[in-house]
Amino acid sequence: MSAIFQAWLPDDNPEPPISHIKGPGGTPMLSPNNAWRILEKRTGVNVGRSTFYRWVQSGRVLALRMGNKIYVPWPELEHLIKEFRRGVRI
């Protein structure tokens, strides 16, 4: 990722992206695909899409099933981003 693109990305944006799906307590929920994209952009780490989905399926990344769809809570994604920035392996 180029330095110009990294400088454009916000470091710590506490605001979750606009999500029409709300989980327990009104927590914004993201599709795994959107969560994966945000994780890559915020950390600069290349995580394969299939790897992220494998983490969701194995429970390494907390996800909730609502009907027949799976969602990643925004606080879980924030936690993942912080862990990646600290250098912790998932």
Jmol script that loads the backbone (N, CA, C; Angstrom):
load data "model"
ATOM      1  N   MET A   1       0.854  -1.165   0.000  1.00  0.00           N
ATOM      2  CA  MET A   1       0.000   0.000   0.000  1.00  0.00           C
ATOM      3  C   MET A   1       0.898   1.225   0.000  1.00  0.00           C
ATOM      4  N   SER A   2       0.611   2.172  -0.838  1.00  0.00           N
ATOM      5  CA  SER A   2       1.462   3.351  -0.952  1.00  0.00           C
ATOM      6  C   SER A   2       1.305   4.250   0.273  1.00  0.00           C
ATOM      7  N   ALA A   3       2.340   5.045   0.531  1.00  0.00           N
ATOM      8  CA  ALA A   3       2.320   5.951   1.678  1.00  0.00           C
ATOM      9  C   ALA A   3       1.226   6.996   1.530  1.00  0.00           C
ATOM     10  N   ILE A   4       0.970   7.425   0.312  1.00  0.00           N
ATOM     11  CA  ILE A   4      -0.078   8.421   0.086  1.00  0.00           C
ATOM     12  C   ILE A   4      -1.433   7.841   0.473  1.00  0.00           C
ATOM     13  N   PHE A   5      -1.701   6.614   0.084  1.00  0.00           N
ATOM     14  CA  PHE A   5      -2.977   5.988   0.403  1.00  0.00           C
ATOM     15  C   PHE A   5      -3.097   5.765   1.900  1.00  0.00           C
ATOM     16  N   GLN A   6      -2.008   5.350   2.570  1.00  0.00           N
ATOM     17  CA  GLN A   6      -2.044   5.135   4.016  1.00  0.00           C
ATOM     18  C   GLN A   6      -2.323   6.429   4.755  1.00  0.00           C
ATOM     19  N   ALA A   7      -1.745   7.549   4.289  1.00  0.00           N
ATOM     20  CA  ALA A   7      -1.960   8.828   4.955  1.00  0.00           C
ATOM     21  C   ALA A   7      -3.412   9.268   4.835  1.00  0.00           C
ATOM     22  N   TRP A   8      -4.065   8.865   3.782  1.00  0.00           N
ATOM     23  CA  TRP A   8      -5.453   9.242   3.576  1.00  0.00           C
ATOM     24  C   TRP A   8      -6.393   8.511   4.515  1.00  0.00           C
ATOM     25  N   LEU A   9      -6.023   7.294   4.914  1.00  0.00           N
ATOM     26  CA  LEU A   9      -6.891   6.498   5.767  1.00  0.00           C
ATOM     27  C   LEU A   9      -6.860   7.008   7.200  1.00  0.00           C
ATOM     28  N   PRO A  10      -8.021   7.089   7.858  1.00  0.00           N
ATOM     29  CA  PRO A  10      -8.031   7.527   9.257  1.00  0.00           C
ATOM     30  C   PRO A  10      -7.386   6.469  10.148  1.00  0.00           C
ATOM     31  N   ASP A  11      -6.604   6.916  11.134  1.00  0.00           N
ATOM     32  CA  ASP A  11      -5.937   5.985  12.046  1.00  0.00           C
ATOM     33  C   ASP A  11      -6.928   5.335  12.997  1.00  0.00           C
ATOM     34  N   ASP A  12      -7.599   6.143  13.771  1.00  0.00           N
ATOM     35  CA  ASP A  12      -8.556   5.611  14.742  1.00  0.00           C
ATOM     36  C   ASP A  12      -9.883   6.324  14.566  1.00  0.00           C
ATOM     37  N   ASN A  13     -10.725   5.752  13.742  1.00  0.00           N
ATOM     38  CA  ASN A  13     -12.038   6.322  13.516  1.00  0.00           C
ATOM     39  C   ASN A  13     -13.021   5.592  14.426  1.00  0.00           C
ATOM     40  N   PRO A  14     -13.456   6.233  15.529  1.00  0.00           N
ATOM     41  CA  PRO A  14     -14.357   5.553  16.455  1.00  0.00           C
ATOM     42  C   PRO A  14     -15.755   5.363  15.896  1.00  0.00           C
ATOM     43  N   GLU A  15     -16.078   6.062  14.840  1.00  0.00           N
ATOM     44  CA  GLU A  15     -17.411   5.957  14.267  1.00  0.00           C
ATOM     45  C   GLU A  15     -17.527   4.709  13.406  1.00  0.00           C
ATOM     46  N   PRO A  16     -18.513   3.875  13.682  1.00  0.00           N
ATOM     47  CA  PRO A  16     -18.721   2.718  12.807  1.00  0.00           C
ATOM     48  C   PRO A  16     -19.281   3.159  11.477  1.00  0.00           C
ATOM     49  N   PRO A  17     -19.066   2.372  10.444  1.00  0.00           N
ATOM     50  CA  PRO A  17     -19.662   2.701   9.158  1.00  0.00           C
ATOM     51  C   PRO A  17     -21.182   2.615   9.261  1.00  0.00           C
ATOM     52  N   ILE A  18     -21.841   3.296   8.368  1.00  0.00           N
ATOM     53  CA  ILE A  18     -23.307   3.264   8.383  1.00  0.00           C
ATOM     54  C   ILE A  18     -23.753   1.840   8.084  1.00  0.00           C
ATOM     55  N   SER A  19     -24.542   1.309   8.992  1.00  0.00           N
ATOM     56  CA  SER A  19     -25.032  -0.050   8.832  1.00  0.00           C
ATOM     57  C   SER A  19     -26.517  -0.067   9.169  1.00  0.00           C
ATOM     58  N   HIS A  20     -27.298  -0.628   8.284  1.00  0.00           N
ATOM     59  CA  HIS A  20     -28.730  -0.703   8.532  1.00  0.00           C
ATOM     60  C   HIS A  20     -29.074  -1.888   9.414  1.00  0.00           C
ATOM     61  N   ILE A  21     -28.120  -2.777   9.604  1.00  0.00           N
ATOM     62  CA  ILE A  21     -28.331  -3.953  10.434  1.00  0.00           C
ATOM     63  C   ILE A  21     -27.823  -3.638  11.836  1.00  0.00           C
ATOM     64  N   LYS A  22     -28.687  -3.807  12.819  1.00  0.00           N
ATOM     65  CA  LYS A  22     -28.310  -3.578  14.208  1.00  0.00           C
ATOM     66  C   LYS A  22     -28.430  -4.897  14.965  1.00  0.00           C
ATOM     67  N   GLY A  23     -27.444  -5.149  15.808  1.00  0.00           N
ATOM     68  CA  GLY A  23     -27.453  -6.350  16.618  1.00  0.00           C
ATOM     69  C   GLY A  23     -27.987  -6.053  17.998  1.00  0.00           C
ATOM     70  N   PRO A  24     -27.666  -6.911  18.960  1.00  0.00           N
ATOM     71  CA  PRO A  24     -28.114  -6.712  20.335  1.00  0.00           C
ATOM     72  C   PRO A  24     -27.652  -5.360  20.868  1.00  0.00           C
ATOM     73  N   GLY A  25     -28.556  -4.625  21.494  1.00  0.00           N
ATOM     74  CA  GLY A  25     -28.215  -3.331  22.060  1.00  0.00           C
ATOM     75  C   GLY A  25     -27.990  -2.254  21.015  1.00  0.00           C
ATOM     76  N   GLY A  26     -28.394  -2.483  19.765  1.00  0.00           N
ATOM     77  CA  GLY A  26     -28.214  -1.490  18.714  1.00  0.00           C
ATOM     78  C   GLY A  26     -26.813  -1.456  18.125  1.00  0.00           C
ATOM     79  N   THR A  27     -26.014  -2.495  18.388  1.00  0.00           N
ATOM     80  CA  THR A  27     -24.653  -2.568  17.868  1.00  0.00           C
ATOM     81  C   THR A  27     -24.667  -2.675  16.348  1.00  0.00           C
ATOM     82  N   PRO A  28     -23.934  -1.804  15.652  1.00  0.00           N
ATOM     83  CA  PRO A  28     -23.863  -1.922  14.185  1.00  0.00           C
ATOM     84  C   PRO A  28     -23.215  -3.253  13.786  1.00  0.00           C
ATOM     85  N   MET A  29     -23.776  -3.878  12.789  1.00  0.00           N
ATOM     86  CA  MET A  29     -23.291  -5.173  12.313  1.00  0.00           C
ATOM     87  C   MET A  29     -22.836  -5.032  10.870  1.00  0.00           C
ATOM     88  N   LEU A  30     -21.776  -5.751  10.528  1.00  0.00           N
ATOM     89  CA  LEU A  30     -21.222  -5.718   9.176  1.00  0.00           C
ATOM     90  C   LEU A  30     -21.226  -7.109   8.572  1.00  0.00           C
ATOM     91  N   SER A  31     -21.372  -7.164   7.268  1.00  0.00           N
ATOM     92  CA  SER A  31     -21.212  -8.450   6.600  1.00  0.00           C
ATOM     93  C   SER A  31     -19.740  -8.837   6.712  1.00  0.00           C
ATOM     94  N   PRO A  32     -19.412 -10.124   6.688  1.00  0.00           N
ATOM     95  CA  PRO A  32     -18.006 -10.517   6.744  1.00  0.00           C
ATOM     96  C   PRO A  32     -17.175  -9.878   5.637  1.00  0.00           C
ATOM     97  N   ASN A  33     -17.745  -9.710   4.459  1.00  0.00           N
ATOM     98  CA  ASN A  33     -17.020  -9.106   3.355  1.00  0.00           C
ATOM     99  C   ASN A  33     -16.651  -7.655   3.663  1.00  0.00           C
ATOM    100  N   ASN A  34     -17.589  -6.881   4.202  1.00  0.00           N
ATOM    101  CA  ASN A  34     -17.304  -5.494   4.557  1.00  0.00           C
ATOM    102  C   ASN A  34     -16.304  -5.420   5.710  1.00  0.00           C
ATOM    103  N   ALA A  35     -16.453  -6.303   6.689  1.00  0.00           N
ATOM    104  CA  ALA A  35     -15.525  -6.328   7.822  1.00  0.00           C
ATOM    105  C   ALA A  35     -14.111  -6.630   7.331  1.00  0.00           C
ATOM    106  N   TRP A  36     -13.979  -7.562   6.420  1.00  0.00           N
ATOM    107  CA  TRP A  36     -12.669  -7.928   5.859  1.00  0.00           C
ATOM    108  C   TRP A  36     -12.039  -6.738   5.137  1.00  0.00           C
ATOM    109  N   ARG A  37     -12.838  -6.035   4.335  1.00  0.00           N
ATOM    110  CA  ARG A  37     -12.317  -4.875   3.594  1.00  0.00           C
ATOM    111  C   ARG A  37     -11.840  -3.770   4.538  1.00  0.00           C
ATOM    112  N   ILE A  38     -12.632  -3.487   5.567  1.00  0.00           N
ATOM    113  CA  ILE A  38     -12.253  -2.463   6.538  1.00  0.00           C
ATOM    114  C   ILE A  38     -10.990  -2.879   7.273  1.00  0.00           C
ATOM    115  N   LEU A  39     -10.894  -4.149   7.659  1.00  0.00           N
ATOM    116  CA  LEU A  39      -9.702  -4.652   8.352  1.00  0.00           C
ATOM    117  C   LEU A  39      -8.451  -4.443   7.503  1.00  0.00           C
ATOM    118  N   GLU A  40      -8.522  -4.782   6.245  1.00  0.00           N
ATOM    119  CA  GLU A  40      -7.370  -4.605   5.358  1.00  0.00           C
ATOM    120  C   GLU A  40      -6.993  -3.138   5.194  1.00  0.00           C
ATOM    121  N   LYS A  41      -7.989  -2.270   5.018  1.00  0.00           N
ATOM    122  CA  LYS A  41      -7.703  -0.850   4.804  1.00  0.00           C
ATOM    123  C   LYS A  41      -7.152  -0.187   6.056  1.00  0.00           C
ATOM    124  N   ARG A  42      -7.688  -0.523   7.208  1.00  0.00           N
ATOM    125  CA  ARG A  42      -7.257   0.134   8.440  1.00  0.00           C
ATOM    126  C   ARG A  42      -5.914  -0.361   8.949  1.00  0.00           C
ATOM    127  N   THR A  43      -5.546  -1.599   8.611  1.00  0.00           N
ATOM    128  CA  THR A  43      -4.295  -2.147   9.128  1.00  0.00           C
ATOM    129  C   THR A  43      -3.185  -2.179   8.091  1.00  0.00           C
ATOM    130  N   GLY A  44      -3.542  -2.208   6.817  1.00  0.00           N
ATOM    131  CA  GLY A  44      -2.536  -2.323   5.774  1.00  0.00           C
ATOM    132  C   GLY A  44      -1.998  -3.736   5.623  1.00  0.00           C
ATOM    133  N   VAL A  45      -2.608  -4.675   6.315  1.00  0.00           N
ATOM    134  CA  VAL A  45      -2.186  -6.074   6.257  1.00  0.00           C
ATOM    135  C   VAL A  45      -3.008  -6.796   5.196  1.00  0.00           C
ATOM    136  N   ASN A  46      -2.342  -7.552   4.352  1.00  0.00           N
ATOM    137  CA  ASN A  46      -3.046  -8.325   3.329  1.00  0.00           C
ATOM    138  C   ASN A  46      -3.550  -9.623   3.936  1.00  0.00           C
ATOM    139  N   VAL A  47      -4.834  -9.659   4.191  1.00  0.00           N
ATOM    140  CA  VAL A  47      -5.492 -10.866   4.696  1.00  0.00           C
ATOM    141  C   VAL A  47      -6.385 -11.351   3.581  1.00  0.00           C
ATOM    142  N   GLY A  48      -6.223 -12.577   3.205  1.00  0.00           N
ATOM    143  CA  GLY A  48      -7.060 -13.121   2.139  1.00  0.00           C
ATOM    144  C   GLY A  48      -8.514 -13.204   2.562  1.00  0.00           C
ATOM    145  N   ARG A  49      -9.380 -12.990   1.617  1.00  0.00           N
ATOM    146  CA  ARG A  49     -10.816 -13.057   1.910  1.00  0.00           C
ATOM    147  C   ARG A  49     -11.188 -14.431   2.456  1.00  0.00           C
ATOM    148  N   SER A  50     -10.679 -15.471   1.834  1.00  0.00           N
ATOM    149  CA  SER A  50     -11.003 -16.822   2.304  1.00  0.00           C
ATOM    150  C   SER A  50     -10.432 -17.071   3.697  1.00  0.00           C
ATOM    151  N   THR A  51      -9.288 -16.487   3.997  1.00  0.00           N
ATOM    152  CA  THR A  51      -8.709 -16.615   5.338  1.00  0.00           C
ATOM    153  C   THR A  51      -9.611 -15.956   6.363  1.00  0.00           C
ATOM    154  N   PHE A  52     -10.099 -14.756   6.060  1.00  0.00           N
ATOM    155  CA  PHE A  52     -10.996 -14.063   6.988  1.00  0.00           C
ATOM    156  C   PHE A  52     -12.263 -14.881   7.215  1.00  0.00           C
ATOM    157  N   TYR A  53     -12.830 -15.420   6.153  1.00  0.00           N
ATOM    158  CA  TYR A  53     -14.030 -16.249   6.292  1.00  0.00           C
ATOM    159  C   TYR A  53     -13.735 -17.503   7.117  1.00  0.00           C
ATOM    160  N   ARG A  54     -12.550 -18.060   6.965  1.00  0.00           N
ATOM    161  CA  ARG A  54     -12.147 -19.224   7.770  1.00  0.00           C
ATOM    162  C   ARG A  54     -12.069 -18.847   9.246  1.00  0.00           C
ATOM    163  N   TRP A  55     -11.533 -17.640   9.546  1.00  0.00           N
ATOM    164  CA  TRP A  55     -11.476 -17.160  10.929  1.00  0.00           C
ATOM    165  C   TRP A  55     -12.884 -17.014  11.507  1.00  0.00           C
ATOM    166  N   VAL A  56     -13.810 -16.512  10.699  1.00  0.00           N
ATOM    167  CA  VAL A  56     -15.196 -16.362  11.155  1.00  0.00           C
ATOM    168  C   VAL A  56     -15.790 -17.731  11.448  1.00  0.00           C
ATOM    169  N   GLN A  57     -15.600 -18.660  10.531  1.00  0.00           N
ATOM    170  CA  GLN A  57     -16.180 -19.988  10.685  1.00  0.00           C
ATOM    171  C   GLN A  57     -15.586 -20.742  11.873  1.00  0.00           C
ATOM    172  N   SER A  58     -14.294 -20.543  12.134  1.00  0.00           N
ATOM    173  CA  SER A  58     -13.635 -21.267  13.231  1.00  0.00           C
ATOM    174  C   SER A  58     -13.863 -20.606  14.589  1.00  0.00           C
ATOM    175  N   GLY A  59     -14.374 -19.376  14.593  1.00  0.00           N
ATOM    176  CA  GLY A  59     -14.623 -18.693  15.853  1.00  0.00           C
ATOM    177  C   GLY A  59     -13.500 -17.758  16.282  1.00  0.00           C
ATOM    178  N   ARG A  60     -12.450 -17.651  15.504  1.00  0.00           N
ATOM    179  CA  ARG A  60     -11.370 -16.706  15.830  1.00  0.00           C
ATOM    180  C   ARG A  60     -11.869 -15.274  15.758  1.00  0.00           C
ATOM    181  N   VAL A  61     -12.821 -15.031  14.865  1.00  0.00           N
ATOM    182  CA  VAL A  61     -13.481 -13.735  14.757  1.00  0.00           C
ATOM    183  C   VAL A  61     -14.937 -13.958  15.154  1.00  0.00           C
ATOM    184  N   LEU A  62     -15.376 -13.204  16.170  1.00  0.00           N
ATOM    185  CA  LEU A  62     -16.748 -13.334  16.638  1.00  0.00           C
ATOM    186  C   LEU A  62     -17.716 -12.896  15.554  1.00  0.00           C
ATOM    187  N   ALA A  63     -18.692 -13.711  15.294  1.00  0.00           N
ATOM    188  CA  ALA A  63     -19.727 -13.379  14.316  1.00  0.00           C
ATOM    189  C   ALA A  63     -21.050 -13.926  14.826  1.00  0.00           C
ATOM    190  N   LEU A  64     -22.122 -13.277  14.443  1.00  0.00           N
ATOM    191  CA  LEU A  64     -23.452 -13.691  14.846  1.00  0.00           C
ATOM    192  C   LEU A  64     -24.265 -14.076  13.632  1.00  0.00           C
ATOM    193  N   ARG A  65     -25.037 -15.128  13.776  1.00  0.00           N
ATOM    194  CA  ARG A  65     -25.934 -15.546  12.709  1.00  0.00           C
ATOM    195  C   ARG A  65     -27.305 -14.955  13.000  1.00  0.00           C
ATOM    196  N   MET A  66     -27.831 -14.233  12.025  1.00  0.00           N
ATOM    197  CA  MET A  66     -29.171 -13.658  12.128  1.00  0.00           C
ATOM    198  C   MET A  66     -29.955 -14.172  10.928  1.00  0.00           C
ATOM    199  N   GLY A  67     -30.823 -15.101  11.181  1.00  0.00           N
ATOM    200  CA  GLY A  67     -31.531 -15.765  10.084  1.00  0.00           C
ATOM    201  C   GLY A  67     -30.540 -16.636   9.338  1.00  0.00           C
ATOM    202  N   ASN A  68     -30.428 -16.436   8.040  1.00  0.00           N
ATOM    203  CA  ASN A  68     -29.486 -17.235   7.263  1.00  0.00           C
ATOM    204  C   ASN A  68     -28.227 -16.441   6.898  1.00  0.00           C
ATOM    205  N   LYS A  69     -28.034 -15.280   7.539  1.00  0.00           N
ATOM    206  CA  LYS A  69     -26.863 -14.445   7.251  1.00  0.00           C
ATOM    207  C   LYS A  69     -25.970 -14.339   8.471  1.00  0.00           C
ATOM    208  N   ILE A  70     -24.706 -14.076   8.210  1.00  0.00           N
ATOM    209  CA  ILE A  70     -23.709 -13.937   9.269  1.00  0.00           C
ATOM    210  C   ILE A  70     -23.239 -12.493   9.285  1.00  0.00           C
ATOM    211  N   TYR A  71     -23.079 -11.944  10.501  1.00  0.00           N
ATOM    212  CA  TYR A  71     -22.632 -10.571  10.668  1.00  0.00           C
ATOM    213  C   TYR A  71     -21.525 -10.494  11.712  1.00  0.00           C
ATOM    214  N   VAL A  72     -20.616  -9.546  11.505  1.00  0.00           N
ATOM    215  CA  VAL A  72     -19.534  -9.278  12.450  1.00  0.00           C
ATOM    216  C   VAL A  72     -19.887  -7.982  13.170  1.00  0.00           C
ATOM    217  N   PRO A  73     -19.958  -8.005  14.514  1.00  0.00           N
ATOM    218  CA  PRO A  73     -20.260  -6.780  15.253  1.00  0.00           C
ATOM    219  C   PRO A  73     -19.126  -5.762  15.114  1.00  0.00           C
ATOM    220  N   TRP A  74     -19.469  -4.490  15.035  1.00  0.00           N
ATOM    221  CA  TRP A  74     -18.473  -3.427  14.906  1.00  0.00           C
ATOM    222  C   TRP A  74     -17.440  -3.459  16.037  1.00  0.00           C
ATOM    223  N   PRO A  75     -17.845  -3.634  17.308  1.00  0.00           N
ATOM    224  CA  PRO A  75     -16.832  -3.683  18.381  1.00  0.00           C
ATOM    225  C   PRO A  75     -15.814  -4.813  18.189  1.00  0.00           C
ATOM    226  N   GLU A  76     -16.236  -5.936  17.648  1.00  0.00           N
ATOM    227  CA  GLU A  76     -15.300  -7.041  17.382  1.00  0.00           C
ATOM    228  C   GLU A  76     -14.291  -6.641  16.318  1.00  0.00           C
ATOM    229  N   LEU A  77     -14.745  -5.946  15.296  1.00  0.00           N
ATOM    230  CA  LEU A  77     -13.834  -5.496  14.245  1.00  0.00           C
ATOM    231  C   LEU A  77     -12.840  -4.477  14.795  1.00  0.00           C
ATOM    232  N   GLU A  78     -13.311  -3.554  15.643  1.00  0.00           N
ATOM    233  CA  GLU A  78     -12.404  -2.588  16.277  1.00  0.00           C
ATOM    234  C   GLU A  78     -11.328  -3.310  17.085  1.00  0.00           C
ATOM    235  N   HIS A  79     -11.749  -4.337  17.813  1.00  0.00           N
ATOM    236  CA  HIS A  79     -10.804  -5.129  18.612  1.00  0.00           C
ATOM    237  C   HIS A  79      -9.763  -5.798  17.704  1.00  0.00           C
ATOM    238  N   LEU A  80     -10.219  -6.370  16.599  1.00  0.00           N
ATOM    239  CA  LEU A  80      -9.300  -7.012  15.649  1.00  0.00           C
ATOM    240  C   LEU A  80      -8.289  -6.018  15.090  1.00  0.00           C
ATOM    241  N   ILE A  81      -8.750  -4.828  14.743  1.00  0.00           N
ATOM    242  CA  ILE A  81      -7.875  -3.800  14.187  1.00  0.00           C
ATOM    243  C   ILE A  81      -6.800  -3.428  15.206  1.00  0.00           C
ATOM    244  N   LYS A  82      -7.201  -3.240  16.465  1.00  0.00           N
ATOM    245  CA  LYS A  82      -6.234  -2.910  17.523  1.00  0.00           C
ATOM    246  C   LYS A  82      -5.219  -4.030  17.705  1.00  0.00           C
ATOM    247  N   GLU A  83      -5.669  -5.271  17.669  1.00  0.00           N
ATOM    248  CA  GLU A  83      -4.761  -6.413  17.829  1.00  0.00           C
ATOM    249  C   GLU A  83      -3.757  -6.474  16.678  1.00  0.00           C
ATOM    250  N   PHE A  84      -4.226  -6.259  15.467  1.00  0.00           N
ATOM    251  CA  PHE A  84      -3.330  -6.266  14.303  1.00  0.00           C
ATOM    252  C   PHE A  84      -2.284  -5.174  14.427  1.00  0.00           C
ATOM    253  N   ARG A  85      -2.700  -3.994  14.861  1.00  0.00           N
ATOM    254  CA  ARG A  85      -1.767  -2.883  14.994  1.00  0.00           C
ATOM    255  C   ARG A  85      -0.729  -3.140  16.084  1.00  0.00           C
ATOM    256  N   ARG A  86      -1.116  -3.892  17.101  1.00  0.00           N
ATOM    257  CA  ARG A  86      -0.175  -4.249  18.163  1.00  0.00           C
ATOM    258  C   ARG A  86       0.771  -5.370  17.725  1.00  0.00           C
ATOM    259  N   GLY A  87       0.446  -6.014  16.621  1.00  0.00           N
ATOM    260  CA  GLY A  87       1.302  -7.082  16.122  1.00  0.00           C
ATOM    261  C   GLY A  87       0.914  -8.461  16.633  1.00  0.00           C
ATOM    262  N   VAL A  88      -0.265  -8.586  17.232  1.00  0.00           N
ATOM    263  CA  VAL A  88      -0.732  -9.868  17.751  1.00  0.00           C
ATOM    264  C   VAL A  88      -1.217 -10.718  16.596  1.00  0.00           C
ATOM    265  N   ARG A  89      -0.813 -11.970  16.586  1.00  0.00           N
ATOM    266  CA  ARG A  89      -1.292 -12.898  15.548  1.00  0.00           C
ATOM    267  C   ARG A  89      -2.668 -13.409  15.910  1.00  0.00           C
ATOM    268  N   ILE A  90      -3.501 -13.515  14.921  1.00  0.00           N
ATOM    269  CA  ILE A  90      -4.878 -13.994  15.151  1.00  0.00           C
ATOM    270  C   ILE A  90      -4.890 -15.505  15.090  1.00  0.00           C
TER     271      ILE A  90
END
end "model"
wireframe off; spacefill off
backbone 0.3
color backbone group
